[in-house]
Amino acid sequence: MTARMNPYAHSGLTQPLIDFATSSAAASGLEHSLLDLVKIRASQINRCAICLHMHSRDARKAGETEMRVTMLSAWQESPLYSARERAALGWTDALTRLADHDVSDQAYAAVEAEFSEAERVALTIAIGTINAFNRLGAGFRLSHTVAAADRKAA
């Protein structure tokens, strides 16, 4: 895979998205660990290598277990995630795959049961934001940087 260009070289265009992501995450009130799972899951669906690398690494540094990161692609079949996390992951799947199907009442009911109205809006914004970053990463084929330590661990 050959990178096409670095969109972040155009910081006047990309910096507002970065700033928005940073400020909205801080203001959301949502758990940092939950947001990490959402970012990883959307990045899996969108096949964004740079975002998968960055958010998986960040989640582990913040204390997320290797098993929960590894099993995230099969979250529906795994008991490792709380009801709140499962609702957020279902909402992430539904909103990230809008082109494939409508957002089901079941996905909304699950997120409604676990999140307040403000949290639902914050979660939806977080999902939309990571999807925007995924489009930059996947669209421009941004490669993740693999440090020597990462190569040894792989």
N, C-alpha and C positions, 0 to 999 in steps of 0.2 A: 504494500500500500504506500503510495506516494502522497505526501502532504501537498495540498493545493496552494495554500497561502496561510499566513497568520493573521486572522482578523483582529487580533488584539494589538497589532501594530497600528491600527486605526483607533487609538484610544479615545479620540473624541466621539466615536460612535459606540464603542464597547464599554467605556468607563461608566456611563450612566446606568447600564444594566448591572454592572458589578456593584456600584453604589446602591442601587435599588435592592439588589439581592441581600446585601449586607444589612441595610437599614430595615428592610421588611422582616428579615429573619429575627433581628434583635427585638423588634417591636411586636412580633407575632404572639409571644407568650407560649409558644409551643416548645416542647422539650427538644433540646438539641439532638438527642439520640434518635428521636422520631424523625426529625428533619433529615438526619443522615440516612436513615433507612429509605425514606422517600426519594432522596437524591440518587442513591444507589439503584433503587428499583427502576426509576424512570430511565436512568442511564443504561441499565440492562436492556430494557425494552427497545430503546433507541440505538443500541449498539454503539455507544459513544465511549471509546477507549480512554480518552483523556479524563473524562468525568468519572468513569468507573474507577480508574486508578486513584484519582485525587480524593474522591469521597470515601472510597473503601479505606484508603490509608488514613484519612482524617478520622473516620469512625473508629478504627482500631486504636489510634492514638488517644482518642477520648474515652476509651475503655470498652468499646464494643467487642464482643467475642468473635473469634475467627469462625466458629461454627455458625453464628447468626448471620454473618456476612456471606459465608459460603452458601447457606441454605436459602438465602433471600429469593433466588429465582424459583424456588419451590415453596414459597411461604404458605400457600393454601394447604399444602399437605404436611406442614410442619407444626408441631406444638410449641415451638420456641418463641412465638410472638403473642403478646397480650391481645385482648379484644380490641383495645384502642389502636394498637399497631396494625392489627389485621384490617380494621376499618380504614385506616389511612392508606395501607397498601392496596386495598381494593379500590379506593377512590383514585389512587395514583394510576393503577392499571386502567381504570375506566376513562379517566381524563387524558391519559397518554395515548390511548388507542381509539380516539374519537372517530377516526376515519373508518375503523372496522365495524363499529356498532354504536348505538345510542348508549347514553349513560343510564344504567338500569335503576329501577326503583329500589332494588335490593342493595345496590352499592350505596345509594343515597341514604336508605334507612339505616344501614350499618354506621355510616359516618355521622348521621344525625343522632344516633343513640350514644355515641362516644364523645362528641365534640359540641361545644356551644356554637351558637350562630357565628359569633366573631371568630372562633377557632376554625370553623368550616371555611370561612372566607380566607383566613390566613393560610390554611392548608392548601386551598385551591390556588392562591397566589404563589405559594412555594412550589407547587407542582407545575404551574405555568412557567415560572422562572427557570426551573431546572430544564424544562423542555426547551426553552429558548437557548440556554447554554448548550444543550445537547445538539441542537441544530447547527450551532456554530462549530462545535467539535466534530460532529459526524459529517456535516456538509463540506467542511474544509479539510477533512481527514487529519485532524490534529493528532499527533502521536503523543503518547505518554512518555515521559522521560523515565527510563529505567536505571536506577542507581545500581552500583555493584552489589550492594547489600540485597536489593530486591531480586537481582538475578540469582543470587545464591539461595534465596528463600523459595524461589519458584520451582 
